[in-house]
């Protein structure tokens, strides 16, 4: 028996039963299905994002490759046409998610799911950072209605869905209207008391939180995540730690790169600038003062397809997965993933709260950072010193970032191959988990029919 067979067997014995148990749990299911239902919108937003930043942005990969700005001098202005699509999809993702989690959870209790979801949206904005007064006008910050607010959205959706359902089951809290009252009105009054109690409860929670953190619970959670990372220095261990934290946040539904940006950028941006100044003087990336930094390690070797090295996951799905849903999502996600946009696969597969996919999603980038580190410190390939557009397809990043080193291109493809091999056994494990879940559901259906 080969090592791969033994590894797959170990995964089947450990992760598959865990995955089945978690996926059948109502709260996990509510979150999972919320992200799946949001997939068409995130997919549309990602495709428009790809168009805007890879084609219409003058420094985008395709625009740079074809020198489109010289052909269309006003190319960047075309981005304004499609920007509203992104604002209406990915940029308001937390609102979709908080509604659907509460709705899905309320449905499992057979209560009014629509009003449960609407109550969750109301609660989400009760806890949202307060208005900012600028020159006499109130403005609501949009920072936390997109991916960066997903963690709070999930918590609110689960709490509201659970509390709403429990209170709705209490007959003493129901207001019964006469039969001649229109159904929609009677429906609203039936759960009016639970809604009032929920809004009052979260208003009190928000008041207590803002006594200590005036910017609200979103900023509190952001501070709790940011504080432990403020003293990280610029070395390979710092890159690995930040990569681990960033990807762990993603699997919790928090936009990892955005969350750690306040820590990462002040540390590594000056290094990148000094490297570019050195290259401008010497004409080579050999000998740059900071060969190990975020751009050269994570972006250069461990971010193909986006966070989690998910280009490797998509290829692994094409190679070994028999699940139609996985293959269909992979087909739709491949074009954005090629240019390092991976919201479709993160939220569509999903990877968020997926007990099997969490492991390779977090560990694959670490493996590839170490591979890139080995080849650079061994001076087999030059360090990555040039800034490369973030939409550049994976293995081309080290090639262009080193000024055209064919060895760096080979290492890029090596990292991609390693990521495919790392994801493969986990993709196979999800296939087996899906088969067992289907068998369990069929058995339950058969039992229900007999009963």
Order of alpha helices (4+ residues) and beta strands (2+ residues): alpha-alpha-alpha-alpha-alpha-alpha-alpha-alpha-alpha-beta-beta-alpha-alpha-alpha-alpha-alpha-alpha-alpha-alpha-alpha-alpha-alpha-alpha
